[in-house]
Amino acid sequence: MSNKLVKHQETKEILTGKQKKILFWNCFIILSIVFVAVWVNIFLTSKAFIFSTTTMGKRMIIISECRYRNLYIQNMM
């Protein structure tokens, strides 16, 4: 081919406009699902952490009450 023919040849797009639109929306949907999944995971983890710390605090109160009661009983004897 001569240089003139090569210069006038149009470059073909890799993706057409419709394919680009479909690819964009597919990526958008996937990223949205991932975003929601990450925030749900963060929410559930924080909820579980708060629950475990409150129950741990209640256990510590019960343990400390038992220790004080045992010390009181030992001192009385």
Rosetta blueprint (number, residue, H / E / L):
1 M L
2 S L
3 N H
4 K H
5 L H
6 V H
7 K H
8 H H
9 Q L
10 E L
11 T L
12 K L
13 E L
14 I L
15 L L
16 T L
17 G H
18 K H
19 Q H
20 K H
21 K H
22 I H
23 L H
24 F H
25 W H
26 N H
27 C H
28 F H
29 I H
30 I H
31 L H
32 S H
33 I H
34 V H
35 F H
36 V H
37 A H
38 V H
39 W H
40 V H
41 N H
42 I H
43 F H
44 L H
45 T H
46 S H
47 K H
48 A H
49 F H
50 I H
51 F H
52 S H
53 T H
54 T H
55 T H
56 M H
57 G H
58 K H
59 R H
60 M H
61 I H
62 I H
63 I H
64 S H
65 E H
66 C H
67 R H
68 Y H
69 R H
70 N H
71 L H
72 Y H
73 I H
74 Q H
75 N H
76 M H
77 M L
